[in-house]
Amino acid sequence: MSQPLIVLATGGTGGHIYPAVALAQELAKRGYASAILGMENGMEERIAKQENLPFYGVSAGKIDRSKPNPLELLKAAKGFTEARNALIKIKPKVVVGFGGYASLPGVLSAQSLGIPTVLHEQNAKLGLTQKLALGKAKSVTTAYPKVQGLPEARAKWVGMPVRERRMNRDEALGKLNLQKGPLTVMVMGGSQGSLFLNQSVPGALEAACGIEGLCGEFGIQVIHSTGPRWLTEMVPKVQHLSWYKVSGYVDSTAAWSCADIAITRAGSSTLAEAAFYGVPTIAVPLSSSADNHQFFNARAMETAGAGKVVEEAHIQQLASTFKELISADKRKKMREAAGTLTPSGAAARLADEVLRVKGGQ
């Protein structure tokens, strides 16, 4: 493989990693090799291997401003040195930072070496790691048209890169062993699953639709991605509901392609996929997300009319919110609203900006 010209600094969660993969795929179409730089033994290493992308692993320390941990700071310092050494070896033309603590060593070490950096802020509120790299960044691209904490003069909207794949609805239902008739509800708590959604959603949907899965004129069926570690304990909780199917991992392309309604967390990548597939979404923001960024993401989606927000503290409202969204008219309006948020072409726009910075050296 040719020497990577562009290094993608990312990691920690799928929401940071998959946009980097989408960019790598777009760059490959244009003849540019790229590599992933992230936390050693993290999720990014596994995904890079699956996608046949070169991977450089470094230490990564999580910076918590409320409870600083000296050991984490030492990890971050070690990661900076390791990333710097890796970049000296690779000699990339550009380093792209996707946010999250695992991206910080790569971005800051690139800036210390004078390598141009492009940031992609994925949330509706500027994150700490991006703030730390903002001053020396050559370009700051965003998933949202407006980002709290980021001066408008610095921002360049490109959207949220997603893997732009769709399946025929019937094919997707078949892949997931679902029926063609009922309204299909997808529950997904992110790449690792969500214990909170696992504990909250089955009871709420049973309260809304009864043990037979009938909600007004609609019969429903659920495909719930629990996360592998939670699957065993989830099975007995829903075994009395013939319409409720749980799986440790769900093919996301198939699930989004056949979903009529989604119940999810509010990571930017998840909400971007909801928009791309035009799926009305009930977003339950992770209350402990950094700077409460998931709440701001969810509120931006709700303001656009593409879904509803149910906060963890008000999870008892989930059943009534679901019943409110189930009408065909409301779902149609939300699908249309989602179309205004779709990230279609985001990977191409981000690639354009990265190559513009590369060409300006």
N, C-alpha and C positions, 0 to 999 in steps of 0.2 A: 504494500500500500504506500502511496506517496506520502511525503511528510505533511502532517496537518498544517494548513495555513491559518486555520481559525480554531481556537480553543474555547470550549463552552464550559464555563465554571458554574456548576450547579449541584444540587443534591438535597438530601434531607427528606423530601416528600415527592410523591409523583407529580404534584402540582408544579413543582419547580423543574422536575426532570423531563417530563413529556414534552413541554414546549421546546426544550433544548433538542430533543430527538426530532421534533417536527422541523426545526431549523436545520439540523444536520441533514435531513433527507432533502430539503429544498436546496441546500448548498451543493449536495452531491449531484442533483440534477443539472447544476450549472458547472460541474466539473471541479468543485472545490472540496478538498478533504478537510475533515474536522475531527476533533477528539474531545472527549469528556474529561474534565478535571473535577474531582469531588472527593468526598470522604472515603477513605479506605474501608472496605467491607460494608459500605452503606448500600442502600437500595440502588443508587446510581451505578455502582459497579456491576450489579446483576443485570440492570436494564441495558447498560452499554454493551455487555456481552451478548445479550439477546438480539440487539440491533446491529451487531458486528461493527461497533465503533471502538476505536482505541481508547483505553482508559488509563488515567494517571491518578493514583490514590494518594491522598495526603491526610494528615491529622486535621481534625476540625473541632474547635471548641465552641460551645453554645454560649453566647453572651446574654446574660440575664441582668438587666439594669436594676431590677428590684432586689435580687439576691446574687451579687457577684460571687463567683466561685473561682478562687485562684487556680485550681487545677484546670478548669476550662480555659482560663486565660493562657496557661502554659501550653495547652493543646493548640490554641489558636496561634501562639507564637511559633511553635514547632511546625504547624501546618504552613505558616507563611514562608519559613525557610525551605521546607520541602517543595512547596509550589514554585518558589523562586528558582530552585535548582532544576525543577522539571521544565520550566519555561526557558531557561537558559539553554537547555538541551534541545527542546522542540523548535525554538525560534519562530513562534507564530507571528503572523502579521497583525492579528486582532484577537483580543480576548473578550468574550461576551459573558456578562454576569447576569444570572437569572434570579438573584436574591436568595435568601435563606443563609443560615450561618455556614453551611458547607461551601457556599460560593465565595465567601469572603477571602480566604487565603489566595485563591487564584486571581481575583480581581486586584487586591491590594499589591500583591507581588508583581503583577503585570505593570501596574502604575509606577512601582518603584524602579522598574527596568526601562520605563519609557515606552512600553508597548501600548498602543492605543486600546482603549476599552470602550465598549458599548454596554449600557445597562438596559435591562428590560424589567420594568416595574409591573408586576402582574396584578397588584391589588389597587383598590380605590383609595388607599391611604399609603403614603410612602413608608417603606419598611426601614428598620434600623440599619441593616447591612447596606442597603442602597444609599442611605444618608451618609454613611462613612466613606463611600466611594464616589459620591456625587461630584465633589470639587474638581477632580482630575479626569472625569469621564469625558470622552469626546462627543458622545451622544447619549441621550436618555430617552428610550422608547417606552411606551406605556400600553397597557391593555385597555385602560379606560380613558375616555376623552378628557376627564378631569381627575386629578389625583391630589388628595389633600396632602399638604406639606411639600408639594413640588411646584416651584415657580413655573407659571405657564410658559415663560420664555425658554425654559430648559426642556420642556416636554415635547415629544414627537409621537403622536398616536399612531400605532400600527395594528393594535388589536392583540388578541391572545392566540398565539399559534397552537393549533390542535392538529391531530392526525386526521386529515380530511377524507375519511372513509365512510361510506354508507352502504347498507345492505337493503335488499328488497324486504319489505315487512314480513311477508310470509316465510321467506328464507330465514330471517332472524328469529321468528317465533319457533320454527322447526329446530333451529340450532340450540335453542334454549328449552326445548321440549314443552312449549306453551301452546295453548289453544288459540284458534283464530277468532273466536267470537267475543270473549269477554274484554272489558277495558283492562289494559295492561298497565300496572303500576310498578315502577322500578324504585327500589330503595338501595342507595349506595352511600356509604360513609367515607369515601375516599379510598386511596390505594391500600390502606391498612385495615379498612373497616372502621366502624364506630361503635364502641360499647354503648354509648348513650342512645343512639338510634336503635341498636339491637334491643335494648331494654324497653324503649318507648313506643316504637312504631307498631309492632304486632298488636298490642292491646288497643292502641288508638284506632287502627283500621278495623279491628273486630268490633269496637264500640260504634264505629261509623256504619259498618255494613253487615253486622251480625255474623253468626257462625256459618251462615250459608253464603256469605260474600255478596250480598245483594244490597246495592246502594241506590235507592230510588228505582229508576227504570234500568239501571245498569248492573250487570254481573261483573265482578272484578276478578283479576288474578294478579298475584304479586310475585315478582322475582327480586329477592333480597340478597345482596352481596354482603355477607357478614364479616368478611375478613377471615382468613384461615384459622387463626387462633381461637375465634369465638364460635366456630361452626358447631362443635360437639355439644356445647351447652344450649345452642339455639334450637336444635332439632326438636327436642321434647316440648319446647315452648309453643311450637306452631303445628305440631303433628295432628292436632284436632281440627285444623283448618285445611280442608282439601285444596283450597284455592291459594294457599300461601306456600311458596317454594323458596327454600333457602339454599345458598351455596357459598362456600368459602371464598370463591373467586368467580366472577361472571365476566364473560366476554363483553367488554364495554361497547364495542361497535354494534354487536347484535342487540344488546339491551337498549341502548339509546335509539336504535333504528326501529324498534317496535314499541317503545314506551309511549303511552298516552299522557301519563303524569309521572313526575319523578319527585321523590322525597330524598333530599341530600343534605350534606354539609354545604358550606358556602365558600369553599376554596375557589379561587379565580378560575382555575383550570376546569373544575367541575361545572361552574356556571357558564363558562365559554362553550363547553360541550353541549350543555342544555340549549344554548342559543343556536349553535351550529345545526343541531338536529331539530330545533323548533319544538322543544318539549316544555310545556308549562311545569313550573317547579315550585315546590314548597321547600324553602331553604331554612335549615335549622343551624344557625351559625355556632361554631365552636366558641364557647364563652371565654376560653383560656387562650385563644389565638393571639399572637403578638400584636400589641396595640389595638386589639379588638378588630383586626382588619376584616375578618369574615363578616362581621355585622355590616360594615360599610359596603362590602361587596354585595351582600344580600339586599341591602336597602337600595342600592343603585339598580339592581334587577327589578325590585318591586316598583320603584319609581317609574321605570320604563314600561310597566304593565305586563311583564313577562312571567310573574309569579308572585308568591306571597312569602313573607318572613314570619316564622314562629320561633321566638327565642326560647332557649332552654328553660328559663324561669317561668315561661308560660306554655310549657309543652302540653298542658291539659287542653289547649285550644286546637291541637292538631286534628282531632276528629272532626270538629265543626268546620275548620278551614278546608279539610279534604272534601267534605260534603258540599261546601260552597263552590269549590273548583270543578266538581265533577260534571257540571252541566256542559252540554256540547257547545252552547253559545259562548260560555266563558272560556272554555279551552280553545276555541277558534280565535277569540280575540287575543289570548295570551300567545298562541302560536304566531300570530301576525306581529305582535310586539317583540317576540323573541327574534324575529327576522330582522328587526332594526338593530339588534345587538350582535348579530352573527359575526364570528371571527373569520369567515371565509376569506382567504387570501392573506391572512395575517403573517404566516410563515414567509410568504413571498415578499411582503412589504418589509419585514424585519431583515430578510436576506439582502434586499436592496440597500437598506441603511448600513448594514455591516460592510457590504462591498463598497459602498460610498466612502466610509471611513477608511477602509483598506486602501482604496485608490488615492486618498488624500494625503498619504504619508509622504 
